[in-house]
Amino acid sequence: MNPQTDVRTTARKFVAATGREALRLVRESLGAEAIVLTHRATAQGVEIVAMAEGDVQETVQAAVPAVAPVTASADPTVLSELHSMRGMIEEQLASVVWSDSQRRDPVRGRLLRTLLGAGFSARLSKAMLEKLPTGQSYADGMAFVRSELVRAVPVHEDEDALFAQGGVYALMGPTGVGKTTTTAKLAARCVMRFGADKLALVTTDSYRIGAYEQLRIYGQILNVPVHAVKDAADLQLVLHDLRDRHMVLIDTVGMSQRDRAVPEQIAMLGSSQRPVKRLLLLNATSHGDTLNEVVHAYRQGHALAGCIFTKVDEATHPGALIDTVIRHRLPVHYISGGQKVPENLVRADRVQLVDSVFQPRQHSPLFVPAEADLPDEAAPSPQAQGETDRLRLRYQSLIRAMAHDAQELATTAGALAGAHIGFDGARTLWRQAGDEAVDAKAVLSDLSAFARGEVAAGCDTHVLALAGQVGLRATDSGDAYVCQGSLLLSDRSGLPLAAPNQWLSTAAVRQSAAPGQRQAQWLQQQDFGKRLVHVLGKPLAVEQMLAWHAEGTQWLARAPGGTAVTEAHTGAATTLARLAFAFDETTERPVRYRGKAALQCEAQVEVLPRTAIDRDTLPTLRCVAVRVVDARSRKLLSQTCVLTNLGAEVDAPQLAQWQGWAADAEPCFRLLRDGVQLVGGMGEPGDPHMMKRLLVAGQVTTTVWRLLQAEGEWADRTRLLLGQLTGRATRAGRALTGGALYAGVGKLFLLLDALGTESAAPAQAPRALERLG
């Protein structure tokens, strides 16, 4: 039999006015599995030639008789390819049909572009527009789209029923979606509804630095207990102990939707005898595909009770959120945007939710207007004013409970901002540490600008560059790193003003023989507005000394007494120790040495480094010997030597003081280790934000160090408050350690953001409190 004749016999032709109608005829006649062979436009309309699936198999067998039995019975390759071809043809046909529809109805195409631009998926957008009657105007079409979306979007609108029912709710979602802040906002609404004694908070986040402490601070403000659990058995015991609480909110650990531990977390919550309802937090800034992955990952095993939209104030394509909940039939409970507790959490309203997607772009997507956003001429209606007054009364008791802490924190923030220790800059950087939109390059640029401002205000004629390094370890693997850093010190007070850059290498990399060489190369390229002096822990090698001398780089270094030199005037070979004992002592002056009364004097002489290089090519150096003796017994307490290429414009006492300040500031590098842990820890190679966290920690360290050294009543009160925030008992007269102070500053940043408090002068603290109310 001729296979071509058989094809003509079994294939059928369908003609209709439109492609969609022709395709409908094909499916009605031959079934949904029919194979479309051709599609073309004719004078009579759209012509489609198609075959039934069974006819295709018979045709293949007739066309290839030798292979047909094997193909039909054992190898499905041919049929698979035919099915694939059919799918491709039908997909192309659907596109053609849609294109024809758009050409006939331009309004439909414009509406499609509007929906896609708002973040809705092509599938949902086309499905809605297929129901749109033809001949509509764009305004009528938008009204139709809005009504369809309002009808389709699932929303949990009965908050009273939610609170009356109570129970255990777990807030889940990927890292950084805002679970802890949203937990606090929801807790505040619960407290206002039925009181603090009916609520408890639980956290399973034992991985993120400061997670429990942040939730504990919220708990203290709301007078609600906070419990930390590590595993399913621990959760079982805690929920059993909290069985008398009307509502329990669980703040879970953030995990990527692709993390294999997500099912384990879901199983842990599902193993509790007391049912745990799961609320999924969806990040409004995420792409639609990402949101779809998140829902699929977190709904496995047990159904989700609903979801909460977060970070809506940052979203650019909010339609993706509504698209996701419509397709997954996931009820929306609340909408969250901003850091204020509890104001920045509102109930989901389906009409307002849909309308906000199409707000003009001068407003944030999902925009909910506040009183300040209303035009002056538009006075609120009596009903709206009554609702505003009612909400204000509901918030009043909570604000009173928060007032004392807010007052104290606002005053502390104002004192820190007015103390000129870089507090506001450090707080801004702290926020950037967790902002994935800010990269290390942007932070480095900000640090350079910040350093220039600090140097201009805190230095007289010179700025001291102190080089140092500290060992760090990766949080997960424990891999060793070495951080080589630089601090800019004031020539007026010796306090660190800025940490403009940090360098990171693996511990296996051999460090440069020249101390501070890598830091110095970068610093020499910067213009800080003052003459830069590198303060080193040991003298330079002669080769590096010559190179720096040729470049005009100024430096001073602490030198061991056994350093071999040549006295410049006599040419005698000697050591620094021998020269120091032979110096004519200058006038002694009283100082404090390790808490005791002492006397200090300095003397200097010009020397040359001892080397085989021609003496005429060597730079002449100043050696300053510093001697400290006990004020009563005259016992020698300390003797140090400083080498420098600085000229007579800086006298010997000043050089000695600079070196002493540098030695006092060296522990600042070790404090950097605490800061790195507080902003997220050291990641693994390839972590795109590891260098950013290191840069942020370096600068915040300078603020913590200056606060540690600050004197006065305000400083004592501030350190006492920060010690209380760490939860550690503080003894009267006992100084807070640098690490504890760093932890307290980190928690202060978190709490100020939670309360929506900005830095203000102490006199402005009541005004800041009014903003909270």
Salt bridges, closest charged atoms under 4 A:
GLU21 OE2 - ARG24 NH2 1.99
GLU28 OE2 - ARG24 NH1 2.39
GLU33 OE1 - ARG86 NH1 2.92
GLU47 OE1 - LYS13 NZ 3.78
GLU47 OE2 - ARG40 NE 2.86
GLU53 OE2 - HIS83 NE2 2.81
ASP100 OD1 - ARG103 NH2 2.12
ASP105 OD2 - ARG108 NH2 3.27
GLU148 OE1 - LYS131 NZ 3.99
GLU148 OE1 - ARG151 NH2 2.91
GLU157 OE1 - ARG350 NH1 3.12
GLU159 OE2 - ARG189 NE 2.92
GLU159 OE1 - ARG193 NH2 3.46
GLU159 OE1 - ARG347 NE 3.76
ASP160 OD1 - ARG193 NH1 2.83
ASP205 OD2 - ARG208 NE 3.25
ASP289 OD2 - HIS287 ND1 3.87
GLU293 OE1 - ARG258 NE 2.93
ASP323 OD1 - ARG327 NE 2.53
ASP355 OD1 - ARG146 NE 3.55
GLU371 OE2 - ARG392 NH2 3.31
GLU387 OE2 - ARG390 NH2 2.75
ASP389 OD1 - ARG392 NH1 3.33
GLU408 OE1 - HIS404 NE2 3.69
GLU454 OE1 - ARG706 NH1 3.04
ASP460 OD1 - ARG492 NH2 3.01
GLU585 OE2 - ARG627 NH1 2.36
GLU588 OE2 - ARG634 NH2 2.72
GLU602 OE2 - ARG589 NH1 2.76
GLU606 OE1 - HIS569 NE2 3.74
ASP687 OD2 - ARG693 NH2 2.58
GLU713 OE2 - ARG717 NH1 3.25
ASP716 OD1 - ARG719 NH2 2.84
ASP753 OD1 - ARG427 NH2 2.98
ASP753 OD1 - ARG431 NH2 2.92
GLU758 OE2 - ARG431 NH2 3.49
